[in-house]
Amino acid sequence: MKGALFLVAIAALCRQEAESVYTDEEKGFSIPIPKGWSITRSADRSKTLVLRAPAEARTGATLILAIQDPMKAIVDGSLSLDVFIEEVKKQYPKKFTEFEWVKSEKGKEGENLTVTLYYKYTNSGNRISQLQHLVWTRANHWSLSWGCLEDAFEKNKDTFERCSKAFRPKK
């Protein structure tokens, strides 16, 4: 019996070491942090939080969490998510080199509207794949931008999606 309890305790400890949750009471959010990733907090709203994969992974995997003022048109419904996505499809090719649209997914998390965008582009000669998870609350527009070298994206995609879905704005 003691052996079984010991194994349960070890299993629980391993789960805790595998991933932690970062909570920022001041900004009002929490997000899981993959094991081994570094965290940099910034006063810059365009990069409130930056997470980086361990260097030994050599994927360049990064998350940039940005907080922006609320987009009232999205929250109040005067601009549909479909129209927003179409506008992104027009603007991003101007912003990124060799831009390629992959797909988008609309959703709702409680009262918050969400859009997850998947796209690819070239930066400094490297092909990058990106997952951008947008969450609109009445108080803020949250942008979680996960990216890494294209050949490592599929390997990291589940982590990116899981952490994005577990992201919790409190405001």
Helices and strands as residue ranges (DSSP letters): H 2-18, E 19-24, E 29-34, E 38-41, G 45-47, E 49-52, G 55-57, E 62-68, H 72-75, H 81-95, E 97-109, E 112-123, E 126-136, E 141-149, H 150-166, E 168-169
